[in-house]
Amino acid sequence: MVAIVVTYAPGGKSPAHHHARSAFVYAHVLSGAIRSQVGDEPAKVYQVGEGFHEVPGSYHWISENASDTDPASLLAVFVVESEDRPLTTPDEK
């Protein structure tokens, strides 16, 4: 298990990406609001205290701060085989 705090500046975002093949990911919003779209699900804004998950093999299309004025952060907990790296691979556009 690996836990990482992801912090977004106002208007900040991550490129589209996927995680290690064996990774089950749970994300919990710590501050602000996070817009996320995983797989074929519609994009959704998650508020403080809310969370979402990604099953192994999911594609994370959108991961961004929902605000242009306030910072946001989330705790990402990866349940992953120890030798399965890297944890996150950006889209090759």
Biopython code that builds the backbone (N, CA, C, O; Angstrom):
import numpy as np
from Bio.PDB.StructureBuilder import StructureBuilder

atoms = [
    (1, "MET", "N", (0.845, -1.162, 0.000)),
    (1, "MET", "CA", (0.000, 0.000, 0.000)),
    (1, "MET", "C", (0.898, 1.235, 0.000)),
    (1, "MET", "O", (1.880, 1.305, 0.740)),
    (2, "VAL", "N", (0.545, 2.215, -0.848)),
    (2, "VAL", "CA", (1.292, 3.461, -0.953)),
    (2, "VAL", "C", (0.281, 4.598, -0.864)),
    (2, "VAL", "O", (-0.742, 4.582, -1.549)),
    (3, "ALA", "N", (0.573, 5.593, -0.010)),
    (3, "ALA", "CA", (-0.313, 6.754, 0.123)),
    (3, "ALA", "C", (0.442, 8.009, -0.306)),
    (3, "ALA", "O", (1.590, 8.221, 0.083)),
    (4, "ILE", "N", (-0.220, 8.839, -1.114)),
    (4, "ILE", "CA", (0.396, 10.051, -1.643)),
    (4, "ILE", "C", (-0.613, 11.192, -1.530)),
    (4, "ILE", "O", (-1.786, 11.023, -1.863)),
    (5, "VAL", "N", (-0.154, 12.354, -1.060)),
    (5, "VAL", "CA", (-0.991, 13.540, -1.069)),
    (5, "VAL", "C", (-0.720, 14.291, -2.368)),
    (5, "VAL", "O", (0.422, 14.631, -2.674)),
    (6, "VAL", "N", (-1.782, 14.545, -3.125)),
    (6, "VAL", "CA", (-1.695, 15.279, -4.379)),
    (6, "VAL", "C", (-2.278, 16.666, -4.137)),
    (6, "VAL", "O", (-3.423, 16.796, -3.704)),
    (7, "THR", "N", (-1.491, 17.699, -4.417)),
    (7, "THR", "CA", (-1.925, 19.076, -4.192)),
    (7, "THR", "C", (-2.014, 19.806, -5.522)),
    (7, "THR", "O", (-1.104, 19.737, -6.347)),
    (8, "TYR", "N", (-3.114, 20.498, -5.714)),
    (8, "TYR", "CA", (-3.329, 21.291, -6.927)),
    (8, "TYR", "C", (-3.428, 22.771, -6.563)),
    (8, "TYR", "O", (-4.203, 23.155, -5.687)),
    (9, "ALA", "N", (-2.636, 23.593, -7.242)),
    (9, "ALA", "CA", (-2.770, 25.042, -7.120)),
    (9, "ALA", "C", (-4.100, 25.441, -7.753)),
    (9, "ALA", "O", (-4.701, 24.634, -8.462)),
    (10, "PRO", "N", (-4.570, 26.655, -7.518)),
    (10, "PRO", "CA", (-5.784, 27.097, -8.203)),
    (10, "PRO", "C", (-5.659, 26.879, -9.713)),
    (10, "PRO", "O", (-4.675, 27.297, -10.325)),
    (11, "GLY", "N", (-6.656, 26.226, -10.307)),
    (11, "GLY", "CA", (-6.641, 25.942, -11.737)),
    (11, "GLY", "C", (-5.709, 24.816, -12.147)),
    (11, "GLY", "O", (-5.595, 24.517, -13.335)),
    (12, "GLY", "N", (-5.033, 24.180, -11.183)),
    (12, "GLY", "CA", (-4.059, 23.133, -11.490)),
    (12, "GLY", "C", (-4.700, 21.825, -11.902)),
    (12, "GLY", "O", (-5.842, 21.536, -11.546)),
    (13, "LYS", "N", (-3.950, 21.038, -12.657)),
    (13, "LYS", "CA", (-4.456, 19.738, -13.099)),
    (13, "LYS", "C", (-3.312, 18.797, -13.422)),
    (13, "LYS", "O", (-2.164, 19.213, -13.579)),
    (14, "SER", "N", (-3.650, 17.524, -13.515)),
    (14, "SER", "CA", (-2.715, 16.490, -13.941)),
    (14, "SER", "C", (-3.066, 16.103, -15.371)),
    (14, "SER", "O", (-4.230, 16.191, -15.761)),
    (15, "PRO", "N", (-2.076, 15.672, -16.166)),
    (15, "PRO", "CA", (-2.415, 15.179, -17.504)),
    (15, "PRO", "C", (-3.196, 13.871, -17.385)),
    (15, "PRO", "O", (-3.134, 13.196, -16.358)),
    (16, "ALA", "N", (-3.926, 13.522, -18.434)),
    (16, "ALA", "CA", (-4.605, 12.230, -18.471)),
    (16, "ALA", "C", (-3.556, 11.141, -18.215)),
    (16, "ALA", "O", (-2.417, 11.252, -18.668)),
    (17, "HIS", "N", (-3.947, 10.087, -17.485)),
    (17, "HIS", "CA", (-2.963, 9.084, -17.090)),
    (17, "HIS", "C", (-3.632, 7.759, -16.727)),
    (17, "HIS", "O", (-4.856, 7.656, -16.647)),
    (18, "HIS", "N", (-2.790, 6.756, -16.513)),
    (18, "HIS", "CA", (-3.236, 5.491, -15.952)),
    (18, "HIS", "C", (-2.237, 5.097, -14.871)),
    (18, "HIS", "O", (-1.138, 5.645, -14.791)),
    (19, "HIS", "N", (-2.635, 4.145, -14.048)),
    (19, "HIS", "CA", (-1.792, 3.730, -12.934)),
    (19, "HIS", "C", (-1.239, 2.327, -13.180)),
    (19, "HIS", "O", (-1.625, 1.647, -14.130)),
    (20, "ALA", "N", (-0.338, 1.917, -12.310)),
    (20, "ALA", "CA", (0.268, 0.588, -12.413)),
    (20, "ALA", "C", (-0.827, -0.465, -12.629)),
    (20, "ALA", "O", (-1.926, -0.361, -12.085)),
    (21, "ARG", "N", (-0.505, -1.456, -13.419)),
    (21, "ARG", "CA", (-1.489, -2.466, -13.839)),
    (21, "ARG", "C", (-2.246, -3.111, -12.681)),
    (21, "ARG", "O", (-3.436, -3.396, -12.816)),
    (22, "SER", "N", (-1.595, -3.348, -11.561)),
    (22, "SER", "CA", (-2.241, -4.024, -10.439)),
    (22, "SER", "C", (-2.916, -3.055, -9.461)),
    (22, "SER", "O", (-3.533, -3.492, -8.490)),
    (23, "ALA", "N", (-2.806, -1.758, -9.705)),
    (23, "ALA", "CA", (-3.222, -0.759, -8.717)),
    (23, "ALA", "C", (-4.738, -0.583, -8.612)),
    (23, "ALA", "O", (-5.427, -0.333, -9.602)),
    (24, "PHE", "N", (-5.229, -0.722, -7.388)),
    (24, "PHE", "CA", (-6.559, -0.260, -7.021)),
    (24, "PHE", "C", (-6.305, 1.042, -6.289)),
    (24, "PHE", "O", (-5.503, 1.068, -5.355)),
    (25, "VAL", "N", (-6.964, 2.128, -6.682)),
    (25, "VAL", "CA", (-6.695, 3.443, -6.105)),
    (25, "VAL", "C", (-7.961, 3.980, -5.460)),
    (25, "VAL", "O", (-9.035, 3.961, -6.060)),
    (26, "TYR", "N", (-7.820, 4.461, -4.227)),
    (26, "TYR", "CA", (-8.903, 5.184, -3.560)),
    (26, "TYR", "C", (-8.417, 6.606, -3.339)),
    (26, "TYR", "O", (-7.322, 6.813, -2.818)),
    (27, "ALA", "N", (-9.222, 7.591, -3.731)),
    (27, "ALA", "CA", (-8.875, 9.001, -3.553)),
    (27, "ALA", "C", (-9.881, 9.651, -2.614)),
    (27, "ALA", "O", (-11.087, 9.450, -2.752)),
    (28, "HIS", "N", (-9.380, 10.432, -1.657)),
    (28, "HIS", "CA", (-10.204, 11.117, -0.661)),
    (28, "HIS", "C", (-9.839, 12.600, -0.682)),
    (28, "HIS", "O", (-8.676, 12.953, -0.485)),
    (29, "VAL", "N", (-10.819, 13.470, -0.919)),
    (29, "VAL", "CA", (-10.560, 14.912, -1.005)),
    (29, "VAL", "C", (-10.301, 15.479, 0.389)),
    (29, "VAL", "O", (-11.133, 15.370, 1.290)),
    (30, "LEU", "N", (-9.128, 16.085, 0.540)),
    (30, "LEU", "CA", (-8.716, 16.674, 1.821)),
    (30, "LEU", "C", (-9.069, 18.149, 1.926)),
    (30, "LEU", "O", (-9.431, 18.629, 3.000)),
    (31, "SER", "N", (-8.963, 18.876, 0.804)),
    (31, "SER", "CA", (-9.276, 20.303, 0.808)),
    (31, "SER", "C", (-9.750, 20.733, -0.567)),
    (31, "SER", "O", (-9.378, 20.132, -1.575)),
    (32, "GLY", "N", (-10.569, 21.771, -0.609)),
    (32, "GLY", "CA", (-11.051, 22.286, -1.885)),
    (32, "GLY", "C", (-12.025, 21.333, -2.559)),
    (32, "GLY", "O", (-12.778, 20.618, -1.898)),
    (33, "ALA", "N", (-11.998, 21.338, -3.873)),
    (33, "ALA", "CA", (-12.876, 20.483, -4.681)),
    (33, "ALA", "C", (-12.073, 19.956, -5.868)),
    (33, "ALA", "O", (-11.306, 20.693, -6.487)),
    (34, "ILE", "N", (-12.258, 18.679, -6.174)),
    (34, "ILE", "CA", (-11.519, 17.999, -7.242)),
    (34, "ILE", "C", (-12.496, 17.515, -8.311)),
    (34, "ILE", "O", (-13.492, 16.863, -7.999)),
    (35, "ARG", "N", (-12.207, 17.836, -9.566)),
    (35, "ARG", "CA", (-12.978, 17.308, -10.696)),
    (35, "ARG", "C", (-12.227, 16.090, -11.214)),
    (35, "ARG", "O", (-11.022, 16.144, -11.460)),
    (36, "SER", "N", (-12.958, 14.990, -11.376)),
    (36, "SER", "CA", (-12.332, 13.746, -11.808)),
    (36, "SER", "C", (-13.223, 13.029, -12.809)),
    (36, "SER", "O", (-14.450, 13.071, -12.716)),
    (37, "GLN", "N", (-12.582, 12.368, -13.768)),
    (37, "GLN", "CA", (-13.288, 11.472, -14.683)),
    (37, "GLN", "C", (-12.417, 10.237, -14.870)),
    (37, "GLN", "O", (-11.283, 10.320, -15.341)),
    (38, "VAL", "N", (-12.970, 9.103, -14.493)),
    (38, "VAL", "CA", (-12.269, 7.830, -14.607)),
    (38, "VAL", "C", (-13.053, 6.928, -15.550)),
    (38, "VAL", "O", (-14.261, 6.748, -15.392)),
    (39, "GLY", "N", (-12.363, 6.369, -16.525)),
    (39, "GLY", "CA", (-12.994, 5.450, -17.466)),
    (39, "GLY", "C", (-14.144, 6.095, -18.216)),
    (39, "GLY", "O", (-14.044, 7.243, -18.651)),
    (40, "ASP", "N", (-15.236, 5.357, -18.369)),
    (40, "ASP", "CA", (-16.398, 5.829, -19.110)),
    (40, "ASP", "C", (-17.385, 6.617, -18.258)),
    (40, "ASP", "O", (-18.414, 7.069, -18.760)),
    (41, "GLU", "N", (-17.084, 6.783, -16.982)),
    (41, "GLU", "CA", (-17.976, 7.533, -16.100)),
    (41, "GLU", "C", (-17.945, 9.013, -16.464)),
    (41, "GLU", "O", (-16.934, 9.492, -16.976)),
    (42, "PRO", "N", (-19.032, 9.753, -16.211)),
    (42, "PRO", "CA", (-19.003, 11.197, -16.475)),
    (42, "PRO", "C", (-18.103, 11.908, -15.466)),
    (42, "PRO", "O", (-17.887, 11.408, -14.362)),
    (43, "ALA", "N", (-17.581, 13.070, -15.846)),
    (43, "ALA", "CA", (-16.779, 13.870, -14.917)),
    (43, "ALA", "C", (-17.664, 14.291, -13.750)),
    (43, "ALA", "O", (-18.856, 14.548, -13.921)),
    (44, "LYS", "N", (-17.064, 14.359, -12.557)),
    (44, "LYS", "CA", (-17.798, 14.730, -11.348)),
    (44, "LYS", "C", (-16.884, 15.566, -10.466)),
    (44, "LYS", "O", (-15.669, 15.367, -10.452)),
    (45, "VAL", "N", (-17.472, 16.500, -9.732)),
    (45, "VAL", "CA", (-16.719, 17.295, -8.763)),
    (45, "VAL", "C", (-16.946, 16.691, -7.379)),
    (45, "VAL", "O", (-18.081, 16.483, -6.950)),
    (46, "TYR", "N", (-15.835, 16.415, -6.692)),
    (46, "TYR", "CA", (-15.860, 15.848, -5.347)),
    (46, "TYR", "C", (-15.430, 16.921, -4.358)),
    (46, "TYR", "O", (-14.441, 17.621, -4.576)),
    (47, "GLN", "N", (-16.179, 17.044, -3.270)),
    (47, "GLN", "CA", (-15.928, 18.043, -2.231)),
    (47, "GLN", "C", (-15.140, 17.413, -1.070)),
    (47, "GLN", "O", (-14.952, 16.197, -1.030)),
    (48, "VAL", "N", (-14.690, 18.238, -0.142)),
    (48, "VAL", "CA", (-13.969, 17.758, 1.041)),
    (48, "VAL", "C", (-14.762, 16.634, 1.714)),
    (48, "VAL", "O", (-15.965, 16.757, 1.945)),
    (49, "GLY", "N", (-14.068, 15.545, 2.021)),
    (49, "GLY", "CA", (-14.682, 14.411, 2.690)),
    (49, "GLY", "C", (-15.232, 13.359, 1.738)),
    (49, "GLY", "O", (-15.539, 12.247, 2.167)),
    (50, "GLU", "N", (-15.363, 13.684, 0.464)),
    (50, "GLU", "CA", (-15.858, 12.721, -0.518)),
    (50, "GLU", "C", (-14.678, 11.987, -1.162)),
    (50, "GLU", "O", (-13.533, 12.433, -1.093)),
    (51, "GLY", "N", (-14.987, 10.872, -1.779)),
    (51, "GLY", "CA", (-13.930, 10.105, -2.415)),
    (51, "GLY", "C", (-14.428, 9.346, -3.628)),
    (51, "GLY", "O", (-15.628, 9.270, -3.894)),
    (52, "PHE", "N", (-13.472, 8.787, -4.356)),
    (52, "PHE", "CA", (-13.769, 7.965, -5.522)),
    (52, "PHE", "C", (-12.687, 6.907, -5.630)),
    (52, "PHE", "O", (-11.667, 6.978, -4.944)),
    (53, "HIS", "N", (-12.911, 5.926, -6.494)),
    (53, "HIS", "CA", (-11.911, 4.861, -6.650)),
    (53, "HIS", "C", (-11.658, 4.583, -8.121)),
    (53, "HIS", "O", (-12.436, 4.956, -9.000)),
    (54, "GLU", "N", (-10.546, 3.915, -8.351)),
    (54, "GLU", "CA", (-10.157, 3.458, -9.681)),
    (54, "GLU", "C", (-9.795, 1.984, -9.572)),
    (54, "GLU", "O", (-8.969, 1.602, -8.743)),
    (55, "VAL", "N", (-10.404, 1.168, -10.399)),
    (55, "VAL", "CA", (-10.059, -0.254, -10.403)),
    (55, "VAL", "C", (-8.827, -0.459, -11.288)),
    (55, "VAL", "O", (-8.536, 0.380, -12.141)),
    (56, "PRO", "N", (-8.106, -1.557, -11.095)),
    (56, "PRO", "CA", (-6.929, -1.813, -11.932)),
    (56, "PRO", "C", (-7.279, -1.715, -13.422)),
    (56, "PRO", "O", (-8.307, -2.229, -13.863)),
    (57, "GLY", "N", (-6.415, -1.053, -14.182)),
    (57, "GLY", "CA", (-6.608, -0.891, -15.618)),
    (57, "GLY", "C", (-7.416, 0.330, -16.015)),
    (57, "GLY", "O", (-7.613, 0.573, -17.205)),
    (58, "SER", "N", (-7.895, 1.113, -15.035)),
    (58, "SER", "CA", (-8.686, 2.306, -15.346)),
    (58, "SER", "C", (-7.836, 3.379, -16.004)),
    (58, "SER", "O", (-6.620, 3.440, -15.824)),
    (59, "TYR", "N", (-8.514, 4.222, -16.772)),
    (59, "TYR", "CA", (-7.855, 5.376, -17.386)),
    (59, "TYR", "C", (-8.434, 6.622, -16.737)),
    (59, "TYR", "O", (-9.653, 6.786, -16.680)),
    (60, "HIS", "N", (-7.571, 7.497, -16.250)),
    (60, "HIS", "CA", (-7.992, 8.708, -15.540)),
    (60, "HIS", "C", (-7.905, 9.883, -16.505)),
    (60, "HIS", "O", (-6.839, 10.472, -16.687)),
    (61, "TRP", "N", (-9.039, 10.220, -17.125)),
    (61, "TRP", "CA", (-9.096, 11.271, -18.142)),
    (61, "TRP", "C", (-8.912, 12.663, -17.556)),
    (61, "TRP", "O", (-8.175, 13.479, -18.110)),
    (62, "ILE", "N", (-9.585, 12.940, -16.428)),
    (62, "ILE", "CA", (-9.542, 14.276, -15.815)),
    (62, "ILE", "C", (-9.209, 14.137, -14.343)),
    (62, "ILE", "O", (-9.819, 13.338, -13.633)),
    (63, "SER", "N", (-8.246, 14.912, -13.889)),
    (63, "SER", "CA", (-7.926, 15.046, -12.469)),
    (63, "SER", "C", (-7.440, 16.471, -12.286)),
    (63, "SER", "O", (-6.320, 16.813, -12.667)),
    (64, "GLU", "N", (-8.308, 17.311, -11.690)),
    (64, "GLU", "CA", (-7.971, 18.729, -11.622)),
    (64, "GLU", "C", (-8.681, 19.429, -10.474)),
    (64, "GLU", "O", (-9.683, 18.955, -9.938)),
    (65, "ASN", "N", (-8.120, 20.567, -10.124)),
    (65, "ASN", "CA", (-8.751, 21.443, -9.159)),
    (65, "ASN", "C", (-9.996, 22.029, -9.816)),
    (65, "ASN", "O", (-9.924, 22.547, -10.930)),
    (66, "ALA", "N", (-11.127, 21.953, -9.139)),
    (66, "ALA", "CA", (-12.375, 22.485, -9.694)),
    (66, "ALA", "C", (-12.465, 23.998, -9.538)),
    (66, "ALA", "O", (-13.402, 24.617, -10.043)),
    (67, "SER", "N", (-11.498, 24.600, -8.844)),
    (67, "SER", "CA", (-11.518, 26.050, -8.594)),
    (67, "SER", "C", (-10.320, 26.735, -9.246)),
    (67, "SER", "O", (-9.211, 26.200, -9.272)),
    (68, "ASP", "N", (-10.573, 27.927, -9.768)),
    (68, "ASP", "CA", (-9.485, 28.755, -10.304)),
    (68, "ASP", "C", (-8.939, 29.717, -9.260)),
    (68, "ASP", "O", (-8.001, 30.464, -9.538)),
    (69, "THR", "N", (-9.519, 29.709, -8.051)),
    (69, "THR", "CA", (-9.092, 30.670, -7.029)),
    (69, "THR", "C", (-8.578, 30.036, -5.743)),
    (69, "THR", "O", (-7.831, 30.678, -5.006)),
    (70, "ASP", "N", (-8.957, 28.794, -5.453)),
    (70, "ASP", "CA", (-8.571, 28.136, -4.200)),
    (70, "ASP", "C", (-7.778, 26.864, -4.474)),
    (70, "ASP", "O", (-8.064, 26.167, -5.447)),
    (71, "PRO", "N", (-6.790, 26.544, -3.644)),
    (71, "PRO", "CA", (-6.056, 25.282, -3.816)),
    (71, "PRO", "C", (-6.937, 24.086, -3.439)),
    (71, "PRO", "O", (-7.985, 24.252, -2.816)),
    (72, "ALA", "N", (-6.505, 22.898, -3.818)),
    (72, "ALA", "CA", (-7.219, 21.665, -3.487)),
    (72, "ALA", "C", (-6.205, 20.545, -3.300)),
    (72, "ALA", "O", (-5.104, 20.586, -3.850)),
    (73, "SER", "N", (-6.593, 19.544, -2.514)),
    (73, "SER", "CA", (-5.708, 18.394, -2.328)),
    (73, "SER", "C", (-6.519, 17.126, -2.103)),
    (73, "SER", "O", (-7.673, 17.164, -1.676)),
    (74, "LEU", "N", (-5.880, 16.010, -2.403)),
    (74, "LEU", "CA", (-6.498, 14.705, -2.169)),
    (74, "LEU", "C", (-5.444, 13.732, -1.681)),
    (74, "LEU", "O", (-4.253, 13.888, -1.950)),
    (75, "LEU", "N", (-5.906, 12.725, -0.959)),
    (75, "LEU", "CA", (-5.060, 11.619, -0.532)),
    (75, "LEU", "C", (-5.352, 10.463, -1.473)),
    (75, "LEU", "O", (-6.492, 10.005, -1.558)),
    (76, "ALA", "N", (-4.333, 9.988, -2.182)),
    (76, "ALA", "CA", (-4.475, 8.832, -3.072)),
    (76, "ALA", "C", (-3.816, 7.632, -2.402)),
    (76, "ALA", "O", (-2.624, 7.657, -2.097)),
    (77, "VAL", "N", (-4.598, 6.589, -2.176)),
    (77, "VAL", "CA", (-4.088, 5.359, -1.563)),
    (77, "VAL", "C", (-4.078, 4.269, -2.627)),
    (77, "VAL", "O", (-5.123, 3.896, -3.159)),
    (78, "PHE", "N", (-2.899, 3.768, -2.926)),
    (78, "PHE", "CA", (-2.708, 2.723, -3.928)),
    (78, "PHE", "C", (-2.552, 1.379, -3.220)),
    (78, "PHE", "O", (-1.702, 1.233, -2.341)),
    (79, "VAL", "N", (-3.353, 0.419, -3.593)),
    (79, "VAL", "CA", (-3.131, -0.967, -3.184)),
    (79, "VAL", "C", (-2.570, -1.620, -4.438)),
    (79, "VAL", "O", (-3.281, -1.816, -5.425)),
    (80, "VAL", "N", (-1.278, -1.954, -4.385)),
    (80, "VAL", "CA", (-0.558, -2.327, -5.596)),
    (80, "VAL", "C", (0.510, -3.370, -5.271)),
    (80, "VAL", "O", (1.066, -3.373, -4.173)),
    (81, "GLU", "N", (0.791, -4.244, -6.217)),
    (81, "GLU", "CA", (1.894, -5.186, -6.032)),
    (81, "GLU", "C", (3.187, -4.389, -5.901)),
    (81, "GLU", "O", (3.402, -3.435, -6.649)),
    (82, "SER", "N", (4.048, -4.765, -4.963)),
    (82, "SER", "CA", (5.217, -3.946, -4.614)),
    (82, "SER", "C", (6.176, -3.702, -5.774)),
    (82, "SER", "O", (6.834, -2.662, -5.801)),
    (83, "GLU", "N", (6.278, -4.613, -6.726)),
    (83, "GLU", "CA", (7.215, -4.423, -7.839)),
    (83, "GLU", "C", (6.564, -3.788, -9.068)),
    (83, "GLU", "O", (7.230, -3.605, -10.087)),
    (84, "ASP", "N", (5.283, -3.451, -8.991)),
    (84, "ASP", "CA", (4.551, -2.879, -10.122)),
    (84, "ASP", "C", (4.765, -1.361, -10.153)),
    (84, "ASP", "O", (4.125, -0.625, -9.402)),
    (85, "ARG", "N", (5.653, -0.906, -11.012)),
    (85, "ARG", "CA", (6.013, 0.507, -11.126)),
    (85, "ARG", "C", (6.063, 0.917, -12.581)),
    (85, "ARG", "O", (6.220, 0.038, -13.428)),
    (86, "PRO", "N", (5.944, 2.158, -12.930)),
    (86, "PRO", "CA", (5.694, 3.287, -12.050)),
    (86, "PRO", "C", (4.230, 3.303, -11.596)),
    (86, "PRO", "O", (3.375, 2.661, -12.204)),
    (87, "LEU", "N", (3.959, 4.040, -10.528)),
    (87, "LEU", "CA", (2.589, 4.132, -10.022)),
    (87, "LEU", "C", (1.680, 4.888, -10.986)),
    (87, "LEU", "O", (0.511, 4.537, -11.141)),
    (88, "THR", "N", (2.213, 5.930, -11.636)),
    (88, "THR", "CA", (1.420, 6.760, -12.544)),
    (88, "THR", "C", (2.187, 6.991, -13.845)),
    (88, "THR", "O", (3.369, 7.332, -13.830)),
    (89, "THR", "N", (1.496, 6.799, -14.968)),
    (89, "THR", "CA", (2.084, 7.036, -16.282)),
    (89, "THR", "C", (1.211, 8.026, -17.044)),
    (89, "THR", "O", (0.051, 7.726, -17.327)),
    (90, "PRO", "N", (1.756, 9.230, -17.389)),
    (90, "PRO", "CA", (0.971, 10.221, -18.148)),
    (90, "PRO", "C", (0.655, 9.734, -19.560)),
    (90, "PRO", "O", (1.363, 8.902, -20.126)),
    (91, "ASP", "N", (-0.421, 10.276, -20.104)),
    (91, "ASP", "CA", (-0.822, 9.990, -21.482)),
    (91, "ASP", "C", (0.286, 10.459, -22.420)),
    (91, "ASP", "O", (0.911, 11.490, -22.173)),
    (92, "GLU", "N", (0.528, 9.722, -23.477)),
    (92, "GLU", "CA", (1.569, 10.065, -24.455)),
    (92, "GLU", "C", (0.971, 10.839, -25.614)),
    (92, "GLU", "O", (0.858, 10.298, -26.714)),
    (93, "LYS", "N", (0.588, 12.074, -25.402)),
    (93, "LYS", "CA", (0.018, 12.898, -26.479)),
    (93, "LYS", "C", (1.082, 13.677, -27.180)),
    (93, "LYS", "O", (0.787, 14.424, -28.113)),
]
sb = StructureBuilder()
sb.init_structure("model")
sb.init_model(0)
sb.init_chain("A")
sb.init_seg("    ")
for serial, (resi, resn, name, xyz) in enumerate(atoms, 1):
    if name == "N":
        sb.init_residue(resn, " ", resi, " ")
    sb.init_atom(name, np.array(xyz, "f"), 0.0, 1.0, " ", f" {name:<3s}", serial, name[0])
structure = sb.get_structure()
